[in-house]
Amino acid sequence: MDKKIISILFLLIIVLAVTATYVVYNQPSAEEKQEGSFMGVVTDEEINSEIDDVFLDEDDEIEIGEMI
C-alpha cells in the first residue's frame, strides 16, 4: 500500500514539473510583449490628446434626460 502511495506521489510531482516547465518556456518574453503592444514611441502630446478626446469639452453640455 505504501508503494502505491509513493508511486502516485512521484507521478504527481513529475506531472507538476512538466506542466511548470511547459508554462515557463511558452510564455513570451517581456521584449516580445512590448513589441506587439504598439509600434513606435508614444509622446506626451498623443497621450494628452487621447485623454482630451475621452472627456467632454468645457463648452459641451449634457441634458439630464440624455444621461438616463
SVG drawing of the C-alpha trace seen along z (x, -y; Angstrom):
<svg xmlns="http://www.w3.org/2000/svg" viewBox="-35 -76 48 78">
<polyline fill="none" stroke="black" stroke-width="0.4" points="0.0,0.0 2.8,-2.4 4.5,-1.7 1.3,-2.7 1.0,-6.0 4.7,-6.7 4.4,-5.9 1.3,-8.1 3.0,-10.9 6.1,-10.6 4.0,-10.6 2.1,-13.7 5.5,-15.5 6.6,-14.6 3.3,-15.9 3.6,-19.2 7.3,-19.6 6.4,-19.0 3.5,-21.5 5.6,-24.2 8.4,-23.7 5.8,-24.0 4.4,-27.2 7.8,-28.8 9.1,-28.0 5.9,-29.0 5.5,-32.5 6.6,-35.3 9.4,-37.4 8.9,-41.0 10.5,-42.3 8.1,-40.4 5.2,-41.7 6.3,-45.3 6.9,-45.0 3.5,-43.5 1.6,-46.1 2.4,-49.2 4.6,-50.5 6.9,-53.5 7.2,-55.9 4.2,-57.5 4.6,-61.1 3.0,-63.1 1.1,-65.1 -0.5,-62.0 -1.5,-60.8 -3.0,-64.2 -5.0,-64.3 -6.4,-60.8 -7.4,-61.8 -9.0,-65.0 -11.0,-63.1 -12.4,-60.9 -13.7,-63.7 -16.2,-66.4 -15.0,-69.8 -15.9,-72.7 -18.4,-74.0 -20.3,-70.8 -23.5,-70.4 -25.4,-67.3 -29.1,-67.3 -30.3,-65.3 -32.5,-63.2 -29.5,-62.2 -27.7,-60.8 -30.5,-58.4"/>
</svg>
